[in-house]
């Protein structure tokens, strides 16, 4: 989910898929009043890909990242096995393509590897790349330490992996003032400040940021919990207000819940949650994650013509459209 003020906010929308395909399309091409949506990218069947040995065991490719970018930005791709490729987003490395195309290969993989995340690095950025493993280890490295490469390479190490430290579970471009949420398989949610993690080199193993209980592990990380995108400017404000004013057992409704992360945070702290969203796919994803985490959160699709629920009262309302 991306939040847009208008279609002049950036020049392009970049999409990346699990098999390493990447595509840059002019953002105004998505400006349409069609309620049924538009084709954003053509996804290939995996048996049609050139390198089947590197493809994950799913029948179709799938989108793993979406971001806005401009010609002066860079793009960084990170694989499950801890490799990364950073390349320029200019037309020489990544030419613009139409909506209904499959894109080009952004990164190559060795057997068993796949793309985990894609992010845009703004021009002259002083931000960092944060990587986190399932066993609670994290590493923060200045993006300037990742040299520019050509697209379609195997990349360089983003973290020195070790069996006892778990597999890579997330990679985010962050600033020192950001907060990050780590969600455990058990449903526990841990929030930590980025500046609590010292900057280290690109090939180090990282430090402990969380200690999962025996049999538990981190399944997902997100830069904040509000409104689905995880990067909305009011994320920190909402978290602080909830901690200050909302009592355990209060009922709350999150309008425009997106991926549902904000609901997961409140539910883990003892609140009764309902999350609603207009997008059916986001609602299904949120329901799936609630089941995985074992959290009692109700997610509903809110359609102006056929709402899934009738009049109800709540103690707390969370929305970005106040």
N, C-alpha and C positions, 0 to 999 in steps of 0.2 A: 504494500500500500504506500503510495506517494502522495503527499499533500502539495497541491499546486495553488498558487494565487491566480495565475493565468498562464497562457501558453507562450508567453514571452519571458518567463522566468529563467529559462535556460535554452540553449540552442538545440540540444539533442536529448533523447532518451536512450540509455544504454541497457541492453538486456544480456544476461549470461545464462548458460545452461549447464547442467551437471556434467555433460561430456566435454565442456570446455569451449563450446561455440559462443561467439559474442557478436552483437549487432548494434550499430549506432544508427538511429533514425531521427530525422528532424522532428522536433516535438510538435509543431503545428499539424503534422499529419495525423495526430491523435485527437485533434479538436473536432468533435462530431457530436451532434445531438442524439445519436442513436442510443436508445435505452438498452438494446441488446448487446452493446459493446462492439469492439472492432478486433480484427485479428492483429495481434501485436508482433507475433513471430511464428514462423513455421517450424514445428518440432518434428524431428526425424524419428523414424523407427530405428532402434539401435542396431538391428541387423543390416541396416543400410549404411552404417557408418564405416569409414575407411579402416579404422583400427578397432576391431571388435574386442581384442584381448584387453583393451584398457577400459571398456565400457562397463558400467555397473549392471547388475543383474535385474534390470527392470525393462519392460517392453518398449517404453517410449522415453525419449529424452524429456527433461523437465527444467523449468526456469528456476534458478537458485538466487538470482540477484537482479535488481532493477535500480537505476539511479539516473539522475539528471547530470549532464556534463556539457562543457564547452570545449572549443578547440585547444585552449591553452592548458587544459587539465591533463592529468595522468590517470591511468586505470591500473589497479592492482588486483590480481587474481591469486587466491590461496587454495591449495589442494588439501585433501584429507590427510595426506602423508607429510604435510608440513613444508611443501615447496611453494614458491611464489614467483610470479612474473609481474613486473611493473613496466608499462610501456606508455608512450604518449598517445593521447586521444585525438591527435591531428589526423588529417585526411591521408597522410602518407602511410601511417600505421593502420588506420581504421577508417576506411572510406564510408560515407553515409549510404545506407541501403533503404529500400522500401519496407513498408510494414510486413508484407506477406513473404518475406525472405527468411532463410534459415541462418543467415550470418556466416561468419568465417571462423576458423579455428583460432582461439585466443591463447590456448595452452595445450601442450602435449602431456600425456600421462604414461607412466610405466604401469605394468600390470597390477590391477587391483586398486589403482588410484582414481580419483575423480575430483571435479571442482567442488569446493565447499562454499566459497564466498567470493563476491566481487564488490569492489568499492571504488569510488572516484576520489582522487587526491587533487584538491584544488591547487591552482598555480601558486608557487611560492609558499606552499603550506609548511607550517612548523608542527604539524600533527604527528601522531604516532600510530603504529600498527600494534594492536593488542591481540594476542592469541591465547587461547585457554584450552586446557585439556580436560578430559572426563574426570580425572582424579583430583582436579582442583588446583592445578599449577597454571600460572599465567606469566606472560612475558610482554613487556612494553618496549618497543624499539622505535627510534626516530625513523620516519619514512625516508629521510635523506640517506639512510644507510642502505636502502634498497636501490641499487643502480638501475637506470633506465636500460631496458633490453628491447629486443625486437619481439613482436607478437609471434605466437606459435612456437615457443620454446618450452623446455622442461622446467626452467626456472632455477632459482637458488633457494637455499634453506631459509625458512622463516623461523624455525625453532629446531633445536636438537632434540629429537624424540627419544624416549626411553620407555621400555615396556612397563616398568613400575609406575610411570607417571601418566599412563593412559593415552588414549588417542585424541587427536585434535578435534575439538567440538565447535569452535567458533573463532572467527577473526574479524576484528572491527577497526576502522579508522576512528581514532578518538582524540580528544583534546584533554589537557591536564585537568580542566574543570568538570569533565563529564562524570556521570555515575553509570555503572554497568550492573545489570541484574543477571544472576546465574540461577537457573532453575534446575533442581535436582529431580531425579526419577521419582523420589518419594513424595514430591510436591513442595518440599522446602524451597524457599526463595531467599537468596543472599544478595544483598546490595552492597557494593563497595565503590569507593572513590578511585578514579584512575590515578590520581596523584599519590595514592598510597603505595603504588608499585613503582619502584625506581626504574629509570631507563637502563637497559642493558644492551649488549651487542646482539647482532642478528642471529648468531649460531649458538647462543646460550640456551640452557634448559628452563629457565624461569624460576619463579619463587611460588611458595604456597599462598593462594588467595582464598581457599576454602578447604575444609576437611570433611569430605563426605563420610557418613557413617558406614560401617561394614555392610556391603551389599548394595550401597547407594552410589550414585555418580551423577555428574552434571550432564544434562541432555541438551541444554540450549543456553545461549547468552544473548542479551539484547541491550542496546545502549539506552536504557530507560524503559518505562512501561506504559507511557500514555499514548492513546489514540492509534495504536496499531503500527505506526511507522517506527516508534521507539526513539525518534529524534525530534519530536515536537518541542518547541521552545518552552512550553509550560509544564513539561514532565516533572521537573524538580519541584515546582510550586505545588502541583497536585499531590505529590507524595507527601510533602511537608504538611499540607493542610489536612490530609487524611489522618496522618499520624497525630496531629494536634487535636482535631475535633471529633473524629469518628470513633465511636465506642464499639468494642467487640459485641457482636450480635446484631448490630444495625443492619438494615437492608439497604442495598445500594444498587443503582442502575447506571451502567456505563453506556452512553449513547455514542455510537460510532466506535465500537470496541476494537475493530480491526482484528489483530491476531489474538486479542484477549488477554495480553500480558498484564495489563493493569488490573483486570479482574482476578487473575491468578495471585497477584501480590496481595490484594485485599482479602481474598478467600483464605489464603495461608495464615492471615492474621486474625481469623475468626469472624469475618463478616459474611453475610449472605448476599450473593451477587447475582445480578441479571445483566448480561451484556447483549446489546442489540446492534445490528449493522445492516446496511442496505445490500451488501455484496454476499450472495449465497456461498461462494467459495470460501470467503473469510469466515463465515459462520460455521461451515463444516470443518474448517481447519481448527477453529477455536474449540469446537465440541470434541474433536479428536484429541487435542492436547489436554483438555480437561480430563478426559478418560485416562490418558496415559499417566497424568500426574495424580489421578485419584482425587480430584477436587470436585466438590459439589457446587458447580457453577452452571447456571442456565444460560444458554446462548440462543437467541432468537433472531430470525430475519425480520426486519422492520420494513414492510412495504406499505406505501401510502394507500394503496387500494385494498390490500388484504393483510392487515397486521395479524401476527400470530398470537397476540394476547389482548385482553380487554383492559378496562380501567383498573389500575392498581396504585397503591401508595407505597412510597419508598422514603427512608430516612435521609438518603443522600443521592444527589444527582451529579454525575460527572459527565461533562460534555465540552467540546471545543467550540461550541457555537453559542456561548453566553452573550 
